[in-house]
Amino acid sequence: MAMKILDIPTSSISEVKRSPMEVFQKADKEAAGVYVFNREKVAGVMLTQKQYETLNKEVDGLYDQIADLIAEKRLLNEKVATFSDSEVRGSIANEVPTIDEEDGWE
């Protein structure tokens, strides 16, 4: 069986030690993470700051979608009891909230 060669940017630990900026530039140019190898094993993946932040935003978005789907699934379950705001908080739910502009919250 022939070994499949992955079409991903790679680098070695030696290259990273010699010039880490070149590896970041490679990641930017290829628009992908650069797999860093140490003795033929992946030691890690290098990303640019923009790639890392984009990845984190995507992950956060996916977590939000999962939370929404879980809530939707629970609400679609006919056996789940739901309660109104008044039932949970009592008469305070009908009061106008007092906003303190000096409390430090924006």
MARKE-52595 format. One record per residue: residue in one letter; x, y, z of N, C-alpha, C in turn; residue number from 1. Coordinates in pm, 1 decimal. Example, Ala and Ser with C-alpha at 12.3 -4.5 7.8 and 13.67 -1.06 7.14 Angstrom:
site zapa->A nxx->1319.0 nyy->-569.0 nzz->780.0 caxx->1230.0 cayy->-450.0 cazz->780.0 cxx->1320.0 cyy->-330.0 czz->780.0 vexke->1
site zapa->S nxx->1285.0 nyy->-225.0 nzz->708.0 caxx->1367.0 cayy->-106.0 cazz->714.0 cxx->1290.0 cyy->3.0 czz->787.0 vexke->2
This chain:
site zapa->M nxx->84.7 nyy->-117.5 nzz->0.0 caxx->0.0 cayy->0.0 cazz->0.0 cxx->89.2 cyy->123.6 czz->0.0 vexke->1
site zapa->A nxx->63.9 nyy->214.3 nzz->-93.2 caxx->143.2 cayy->336.3 cazz->-103.6 cxx->103.9 cyy->434.0 czz->5.9 vexke->2
site zapa->M nxx->202.2 nyy->502.3 nzz->58.8 caxx->177.5 cayy->599.9 cazz->163.1 cxx->124.7 cyy->728.9 czz->100.2 vexke->3
site zapa->K nxx->17.5 nyy->783.0 nzz->155.6 caxx->-41.1 cayy->905.7 cazz->103.7 cxx->39.4 cyy->1024.5 czz->155.9 vexke->4
site zapa->I nxx->78.7 nyy->1110.7 nzz->65.9 caxx->152.0 cayy->1230.6 cazz->104.1 cxx->50.6 cyy->1342.3 czz->123.2 vexke->5
site zapa->L nxx->51.2 nyy->1399.2 nzz->242.0 caxx->-43.8 cayy->1505.0 cazz->272.6 cxx->-2.0 cyy->1634.8 czz->205.9 vexke->6
site zapa->D nxx->-99.1 nyy->1706.8 nzz->155.3 caxx->-73.6 cayy->1833.6 cazz->88.8 cxx->-88.1 cyy->1946.5 czz->190.3 vexke->7
site zapa->I nxx->2.9 nyy->1948.1 nzz->285.7 caxx->1.2 cayy->2049.7 cazz->390.4 cxx->141.1 cyy->2108.0 czz->405.7 vexke->8
site zapa->P nxx->149.8 nyy->2234.3 nzz->446.3 caxx->282.7 cayy->2291.5 cazz->468.2 cxx->348.1 cyy->2229.4 czz->591.9 vexke->9
site zapa->T nxx->475.1 nyy->2200.1 nzz->579.0 caxx->548.9 cayy->2140.0 cazz->690.7 cxx->679.5 cyy->2214.9 czz->714.6 vexke->10
site zapa->S nxx->734.4 nyy->2192.3 nzz->831.2 caxx->862.8 cayy->2250.3 cazz->868.5 cxx->925.4 cyy->2157.4 czz->971.1 vexke->11
site zapa->S nxx->1051.4 nyy->2183.6 nzz->1002.5 caxx->1118.6 cayy->2104.0 cazz->1105.0 cxx->1148.9 cyy->2192.1 czz->1225.9 vexke->12
site zapa->I nxx->1173.7 nyy->2128.0 nzz->1336.5 caxx->1212.5 cayy->2201.3 cazz->1457.3 cxx->1336.1 cyy->2286.1 czz->1428.5 vexke->13
site zapa->S nxx->1428.6 nyy->2231.7 nzz->1352.9 caxx->1551.0 cayy->2305.5 cazz->1319.6 cxx->1519.6 cyy->2434.0 czz->1243.7 vexke->14
site zapa->E nxx->1426.1 nyy->2425.2 nzz->1147.6 caxx->1387.2 cayy->2544.7 cazz->1072.7 cxx->1320.8 cyy->2647.4 czz->1164.0 vexke->15
site zapa->V nxx->1238.7 nyy->2600.7 nzz->1256.5 caxx->1172.0 cayy->2691.4 cazz->1349.8 cxx->1275.8 cyy->2760.6 czz->1438.0 vexke->16
site zapa->K nxx->1373.0 nyy->2686.2 nzz->1485.6 caxx->1479.0 cayy->2745.2 cazz->1568.5 cxx->1559.9 cyy->2846.7 czz->1489.0 vexke->17
site zapa->R nxx->1587.0 nyy->2813.0 nzz->1363.6 caxx->1669.6 cayy->2899.3 cazz->1279.6 cxx->1594.9 cyy->3028.4 czz->1242.5 vexke->18
site zapa->S nxx->1469.5 nyy->3015.9 nzz->1203.4 caxx->1394.7 cayy->3133.7 cazz->1159.3 cxx->1244.6 cyy->3113.5 czz->1178.6 vexke->19
site zapa->P nxx->1195.7 nyy->3141.0 nzz->1298.6 caxx->1052.5 cayy->3121.9 cazz->1323.7 cxx->965.5 cyy->3211.9 czz->1236.2 vexke->20
site zapa->M nxx->1012.4 nyy->3331.4 nzz->1203.0 caxx->933.3 cayy->3421.7 cazz->1119.2 cxx->908.9 cyy->3362.8 czz->980.2 vexke->21
site zapa->E nxx->1005.2 nyy->3288.6 nzz->927.5 caxx->985.8 cayy->3224.9 cazz->797.1 cxx->872.5 cyy->3122.7 czz->803.2 vexke->22
site zapa->V nxx->861.8 nyy->3054.0 nzz->915.4 caxx->754.2 cayy->2954.6 cazz->930.4 cxx->619.1 cyy->3026.5 czz->939.3 vexke->23
site zapa->F nxx->614.0 nyy->3139.0 nzz->1012.0 caxx->490.3 cayy->3216.5 cazz->1017.5 cxx->453.2 cyy->3271.1 czz->879.4 vexke->24
site zapa->Q nxx->552.4 nyy->3314.9 nzz->804.1 caxx->527.3 cayy->3363.8 cazz->668.2 cxx->475.6 cyy->3251.4 czz->578.7 vexke->25
site zapa->K nxx->528.8 nyy->3132.7 nzz->597.6 caxx->481.6 cayy->3016.5 cazz->521.6 cxx->335.4 cyy->2988.1 czz->555.4 vexke->26
site zapa->A nxx->300.7 nyy->2996.2 nzz->683.1 caxx->162.0 cayy->2974.4 cazz->725.6 cxx->70.2 cyy->3078.4 czz->663.5 vexke->27
site zapa->D nxx->116.8 nyy->3201.9 nzz->659.5 caxx->37.2 cayy->3310.0 cazz->602.2 cxx->20.9 cyy->3290.8 czz->451.6 vexke->28
site zapa->K nxx->129.6 nyy->3259.1 nzz->383.8 caxx->127.7 cayy->3239.9 cazz->238.6 cxx->37.8 cyy->3122.9 czz->199.3 vexke->29
site zapa->E nxx->46.5 nyy->3013.4 nzz->271.7 caxx->-31.6 cayy->2893.0 cazz->240.8 cxx->-174.6 cyy->2900.0 czz->295.7 vexke->30
site zapa->A nxx->-201.1 nyy->3002.2 nzz->379.3 caxx->-331.6 cayy->3016.5 cazz->445.4 cxx->-370.2 cyy->2888.7 czz->519.9 vexke->31
site zapa->A nxx->-269.9 nyy->2831.5 nzz->587.1 caxx->-291.5 cayy->2707.6 cazz->663.3 cxx->-185.2 cyy->2697.2 czz->771.2 vexke->32
site zapa->G nxx->-213.3 nyy->2616.3 nzz->870.7 caxx->-114.3 cayy->2591.1 cazz->974.0 cxx->3.3 cyy->2512.3 czz->917.9 vexke->33
site zapa->V nxx->120.6 nyy->2537.8 nzz->972.4 caxx->241.0 cayy->2465.6 cazz->930.7 cxx->270.3 cyy->2358.5 czz->1034.9 vexke->34
site zapa->Y nxx->271.7 nyy->2233.6 nzz->990.1 caxx->301.4 cayy->2122.8 cazz->1080.2 cxx->452.2 cyy->2118.7 czz->1104.1 vexke->35
site zapa->V nxx->490.1 nyy->2122.7 nzz->1231.8 caxx->631.1 cayy->2120.9 cazz->1268.5 cxx->667.2 cyy->1980.1 czz->1314.1 vexke->36
site zapa->F nxx->766.7 nyy->1922.6 nzz->1244.8 caxx->809.4 cayy->1785.9 cazz->1274.3 cxx->937.8 cyy->1783.9 czz->1355.5 vexke->37
site zapa->N nxx->944.6 nyy->1687.8 nzz->1445.2 caxx->1064.6 cayy->1660.6 cazz->1522.2 cxx->1087.4 cyy->1510.5 czz->1514.5 vexke->38
site zapa->R nxx->1195.2 nyy->1470.8 nzz->1447.7 caxx->1227.3 cayy->1328.9 cazz->1428.9 cxx->1110.4 cyy->1250.7 czz->1368.2 vexke->39
site zapa->E nxx->1055.8 nyy->1304.9 nzz->1260.3 caxx->949.7 cayy->1241.6 cazz->1182.0 cxx->815.4 cyy->1229.1 czz->1254.0 vexke->40
site zapa->K nxx->798.5 nyy->1301.4 nzz->1363.1 caxx->670.3 cayy->1305.0 cazz->1434.5 cxx->626.9 cyy->1450.1 czz->1447.7 vexke->41
site zapa->V nxx->497.9 nyy->1471.8 nzz->1436.9 caxx->446.2 cayy->1607.8 cazz->1450.2 cxx->462.9 cyy->1654.0 czz->1594.5 vexke->42
site zapa->A nxx->534.4 nyy->1765.4 nzz->1610.2 caxx->555.1 cayy->1822.9 cazz->1742.4 cxx->450.8 cyy->1930.7 czz->1771.4 vexke->43
site zapa->G nxx->398.1 nyy->1991.2 nzz->1665.9 caxx->298.8 cayy->2096.8 cazz->1683.6 cxx->261.8 cyy->2158.1 czz->1550.9 vexke->44
site zapa->V nxx->176.6 nyy->2259.2 nzz->1558.8 caxx->132.2 cayy->2330.8 cazz->1440.0 cxx->147.5 cyy->2479.4 czz->1468.2 vexke->45
site zapa->M nxx->208.0 nyy->2550.6 nzz->1374.8 caxx->225.6 cayy->2694.7 cazz->1389.9 cxx->124.5 cyy->2767.9 czz->1303.0 vexke->46
site zapa->L nxx->58.6 nyy->2866.4 nzz->1363.9 caxx->-39.9 cayy->2949.8 cazz->1295.1 cxx->-1.3 cyy->3095.7 czz->1312.3 vexke->47
site zapa->T nxx->-47.4 nyy->3179.8 nzz->1220.0 caxx->-31.4 cayy->3322.8 cazz->1241.3 cxx->-133.2 cyy->3365.3 czz->1346.1 vexke->48
site zapa->Q nxx->-116.3 nyy->3485.2 nzz->1400.2 caxx->-210.8 cayy->3534.9 cazz->1499.7 cxx->-350.6 cyy->3543.5 czz->1440.4 vexke->49
site zapa->K nxx->-360.9 nyy->3591.6 nzz->1317.6 caxx->-491.1 cayy->3604.4 cazz->1251.6 cxx->-557.5 cyy->3467.7 czz->1235.1 vexke->50
site zapa->Q nxx->-479.2 nyy->3367.1 nzz->1193.8 caxx->-534.2 cayy->3232.2 cazz->1178.0 cxx->-582.6 cyy->3177.6 czz->1311.7 vexke->51
site zapa->Y nxx->-504.9 nyy->3199.8 nzz->1417.1 caxx->-540.4 cayy->3151.6 cazz->1550.2 cxx->-670.3 cyy->3217.7 czz->1598.8 vexke->52
site zapa->E nxx->-679.9 nyy->3350.1 nzz->1582.6 caxx->-799.0 cayy->3421.1 cazz->1627.6 cxx->-922.0 cyy->3380.2 czz->1547.2 vexke->53
site zapa->T nxx->-905.3 nyy->3362.0 nzz->1416.4 caxx->-1015.8 cayy->3316.0 cazz->1331.7 cxx->-1062.7 cyy->3177.9 czz->1375.4 vexke->54
site zapa->L nxx->-967.5 nyy->3089.8 nzz->1403.2 caxx->-1000.9 cayy->2955.0 cazz->1448.7 cxx->-1077.8 cyy->2959.2 czz->1580.5 vexke->55
site zapa->N nxx->-1033.1 nyy->3043.9 nzz->1673.5 caxx->-1103.0 cayy->3055.8 cazz->1801.9 cxx->-1244.0 cyy->3109.6 czz->1784.7 vexke->56
site zapa->K nxx->-1262.9 nyy->3207.2 nzz->1694.7 caxx->-1397.2 cayy->3259.9 cazz->1669.0 cxx->-1487.3 cyy->3151.3 czz->1612.0 vexke->57
site zapa->E nxx->-1433.8 nyy->3071.1 nzz->1521.2 caxx->-1512.3 cayy->2961.8 cazz->1463.8 cxx->-1552.4 cyy->2861.0 czz->1570.4 vexke->58
site zapa->V nxx->-1459.4 nyy->2826.4 nzz->1657.9 caxx->-1488.9 cayy->2730.8 cazz->1765.3 cxx->-1594.5 cyy->2788.2 czz->1858.7 vexke->59
site zapa->D nxx->-1581.1 nyy->2916.9 nzz->1895.4 caxx->-1681.5 cayy->2979.5 cazz->1981.9 cxx->-1818.5 cyy->2978.6 czz->1915.4 vexke->60
site zapa->G nxx->-1821.9 nyy->3007.0 nzz->1785.7 caxx->-1947.8 cayy->3004.3 cazz->1712.0 cxx->-2010.8 cyy->2866.5 czz->1711.6 vexke->61
site zapa->L nxx->-1927.5 nyy->2764.7 nzz->1696.6 caxx->-1978.1 cayy->2627.0 cazz->1698.5 cxx->-2031.9 cyy->2589.3 czz->1836.4 vexke->62
site zapa->Y nxx->-1963.1 nyy->2632.5 nzz->1942.9 caxx->-2013.9 cayy->2607.2 cazz->2077.6 cxx->-2148.9 cyy->2675.6 czz->2098.3 vexke->63
site zapa->D nxx->-2163.0 nyy->2798.3 nzz->2045.9 caxx->-2291.6 cayy->2868.7 cazz->2056.0 cxx->-2400.8 cyy->2792.5 czz->1982.6 vexke->64
site zapa->Q nxx->-2369.2 nyy->2741.0 nzz->1863.8 caxx->-2467.6 cayy->2663.9 cazz->1787.6 cxx->-2507.9 cyy->2537.7 czz->1861.9 vexke->65
site zapa->I nxx->-2411.4 nyy->2472.6 nzz->1924.3 caxx->-2441.1 cayy->2350.9 cazz->2001.2 cxx->-2533.8 cyy->2385.0 czz->2117.2 vexke->66
site zapa->A nxx->-2504.3 nyy->2493.9 nzz->2188.2 caxx->-2589.1 cayy->2534.4 cazz->2300.6 cxx->-2730.7 cyy->2565.9 czz->2253.1 vexke->67
site zapa->D nxx->-2742.1 nyy->2634.0 nzz->2139.4 caxx->-2874.5 cayy->2664.9 cazz->2084.7 cxx->-2950.5 cyy->2537.6 czz->2048.4 vexke->68
site zapa->L nxx->-2880.1 nyy->2442.7 nzz->1987.0 caxx->-2945.9 cayy->2317.6 cazz->1948.1 cxx->-2988.8 cyy->2236.6 czz->2070.2 vexke->69
site zapa->I nxx->-2907.8 nyy->2237.0 nzz->2174.0 caxx->-2944.8 cayy->2165.9 cazz->2297.0 cxx->-3069.8 cyy->2229.3 czz->2358.0 vexke->70
site zapa->A nxx->-3072.3 nyy->2363.4 nzz->2361.8 caxx->-3189.4 cayy->2432.4 cazz->2416.9 cxx->-3313.3 cyy->2404.4 czz->2331.8 vexke->71
site zapa->E nxx->-3297.8 nyy->2408.8 nzz->2199.7 caxx->-3409.6 cayy->2381.9 cazz->2109.3 cxx->-3462.1 cyy->2239.8 czz->2129.1 vexke->72
site zapa->K nxx->-3370.6 nyy->2145.3 nzz->2143.5 caxx->-3410.9 cayy->2005.7 cazz->2164.2 cxx->-3489.4 cyy->1991.5 czz->2294.3 vexke->73
site zapa->R nxx->-3442.2 nyy->2059.6 nzz->2398.7 caxx->-3512.8 cayy->2051.9 cazz->2526.8 cxx->-3651.9 cyy->2112.8 czz->2517.6 vexke->74
site zapa->L nxx->-3662.4 nyy->2224.0 nzz->2445.2 caxx->-3793.1 cayy->2289.7 cazz->2432.2 cxx->-3890.7 cyy->2208.6 czz->2348.2 vexke->75
site zapa->L nxx->-3837.0 nyy->2131.4 nzz->2252.3 caxx->-3923.9 cayy->2049.7 cazz->2168.0 cxx->-3974.1 cyy->1924.9 czz->2240.5 vexke->76
site zapa->N nxx->-3909.4 nyy->1891.2 nzz->2350.8 caxx->-3952.6 cayy->1776.8 cazz->2430.5 cxx->-4080.4 cyy->1816.0 czz->2504.8 vexke->77
site zapa->E nxx->-4189.7 nyy->1752.0 nzz->2471.3 caxx->-4319.6 cayy->1787.4 cazz->2527.8 cxx->-4329.8 cyy->1758.0 czz->2677.5 vexke->78
site zapa->K nxx->-4242.2 nyy->1678.2 nzz->2730.0 caxx->-4249.8 cayy->1640.1 cazz->2870.7 cxx->-4178.1 cyy->1738.7 czz->2962.5 vexke->79
site zapa->V nxx->-4113.7 nyy->1840.6 nzz->2905.0 caxx->-4037.7 cayy->1935.7 cazz->2985.3 cxx->-4131.4 cyy->2043.7 czz->3038.7 vexke->80
site zapa->A nxx->-4123.0 nyy->2068.6 nzz->3168.3 caxx->-4203.1 cayy->2174.5 cazz->3228.9 cxx->-4132.5 cyy->2307.7 czz->3206.1 vexke->81
site zapa->T nxx->-4208.7 nyy->2407.9 nzz->3164.4 caxx->-4152.7 cayy->2541.8 cazz->3148.9 cxx->-4224.6 cyy->2636.3 czz->3244.2 vexke->82
site zapa->F nxx->-4157.1 nyy->2743.9 nzz->3282.9 caxx->-4210.9 cayy->2838.6 cazz->3379.9 cxx->-4193.7 cyy->2980.1 czz->3327.0 vexke->83
site zapa->S nxx->-4287.6 nyy->3065.1 nzz->3357.1 caxx->-4278.7 cayy->3205.5 cazz->3317.0 cxx->-4183.6 cyy->3277.9 czz->3410.6 vexke->84
site zapa->D nxx->-4145.1 nyy->3398.5 nzz->3370.9 caxx->-4057.3 cayy->3480.9 cazz->3453.7 cxx->-4123.0 cyy->3509.4 czz->3588.2 vexke->85
site zapa->S nxx->-4251.9 nyy->3538.4 nzz->3586.5 caxx->-4324.8 cayy->3567.2 cazz->3710.9 cxx->-4329.8 cyy->3445.4 czz->3803.0 vexke->86
site zapa->E nxx->-4343.6 nyy->3328.2 nzz->3744.8 caxx->-4346.7 cayy->3206.3 cazz->3826.4 cxx->-4212.6 cyy->3180.7 czz->3892.8 vexke->87
site zapa->V nxx->-4106.2 nyy->3217.4 nzz->3825.5 caxx->-3973.0 cayy->3192.1 cazz->3879.7 cxx->-3931.5 cyy->3299.6 czz->3979.4 vexke->88
site zapa->R nxx->-3950.2 nyy->3428.3 nzz->3940.5 caxx->-3901.4 cayy->3537.5 cazz->4025.4 cxx->-4008.3 cyy->3603.5 czz->4109.6 vexke->89
site zapa->G nxx->-4131.2 nyy->3567.9 nzz->4090.0 caxx->-4239.1 cayy->3626.5 cazz->4169.1 cxx->-4271.6 cyy->3767.7 czz->4125.0 vexke->90
site zapa->S nxx->-4318.9 nyy->3848.4 nzz->4218.9 caxx->-4365.8 cayy->3983.4 cazz->4186.0 cxx->-4253.9 cyy->4075.9 czz->4138.8 vexke->91
site zapa->I nxx->-4131.5 nyy->4046.8 nzz->4173.6 caxx->-4019.4 cayy->4130.9 cazz->4130.4 cxx->-4005.1 cyy->4132.5 czz->3977.7 vexke->92
site zapa->A nxx->-4055.3 nyy->4029.6 nzz->3911.9 caxx->-4047.1 cayy->4021.8 cazz->3766.4 cxx->-4126.8 cyy->4132.8 czz->3699.7 vexke->93
site zapa->N nxx->-4228.5 nyy->4185.6 nzz->3767.6 caxx->-4312.9 cayy->4290.0 cazz->3711.3 cxx->-4264.2 cyy->4431.0 czz->3746.1 vexke->94
site zapa->E nxx->-4162.4 nyy->4442.5 nzz->3830.3 caxx->-4111.3 cayy->4574.1 cazz->3869.4 cxx->-4015.0 cyy->4627.0 czz->3763.9 vexke->95
site zapa->V nxx->-4011.5 nyy->4757.9 nzz->3751.0 caxx->-3917.5 cayy->4821.9 cazz->3659.0 cxx->-3779.1 cyy->4815.4 czz->3722.4 vexke->96
site zapa->P nxx->-3679.2 nyy->4765.1 nzz->3648.5 caxx->-3545.9 cayy->4753.3 cazz->3707.7 cxx->-3481.8 cyy->4890.5 czz->3732.9 vexke->97
site zapa->T nxx->-3403.1 nyy->4898.3 nzz->3839.7 caxx->-3328.3 cayy->5019.8 cazz->3871.1 cxx->-3188.5 cyy->5003.3 czz->3814.8 vexke->98
site zapa->I nxx->-3146.9 nyy->5098.3 nzz->3732.6 caxx->-3015.2 cayy->5090.8 cazz->3670.0 cxx->-2921.3 cyy->5188.2 czz->3739.3 vexke->99
site zapa->D nxx->-2812.7 nyy->5135.9 nzz->3789.7 caxx->-2711.0 cayy->5216.6 cazz->3855.9 cxx->-2597.9 cyy->5240.6 czz->3756.6 vexke->100
site zapa->E nxx->-2586.5 nyy->5361.2 nzz->3704.8 caxx->-2485.5 cayy->5395.0 cazz->3604.5 cxx->-2343.4 cyy->5391.1 czz->3661.8 vexke->101
site zapa->E nxx->-2330.8 nyy->5390.9 nzz->3792.5 caxx->-2199.7 cayy->5396.2 cazz->3858.8 cxx->-2153.3 cyy->5260.3 czz->3910.2 vexke->102
site zapa->D nxx->-2219.8 nyy->5152.2 nzz->3872.0 caxx->-2184.8 cayy->5021.2 cazz->3927.3 cxx->-2067.8 cyy->4953.3 czz->3856.5 vexke->103
site zapa->G nxx->-2015.6 nyy->5013.8 nzz->3748.9 caxx->-1899.3 cayy->4956.5 cazz->3681.4 cxx->-1934.1 cyy->4867.6 czz->3564.1 vexke->104
site zapa->W nxx->-2059.9 nyy->4833.4 nzz->3548.6 caxx->-2102.2 cayy->4753.9 cazz->3433.7 cxx->-2133.0 cyy->4846.1 czz->3318.0 vexke->105
site zapa->E nxx->-2104.9 nyy->4799.2 nzz->3199.1 caxx->-2133.0 cayy->4883.4 cazz->3081.8 cxx->-2266.0 cyy->4848.2 czz->3022.2 vexke->106
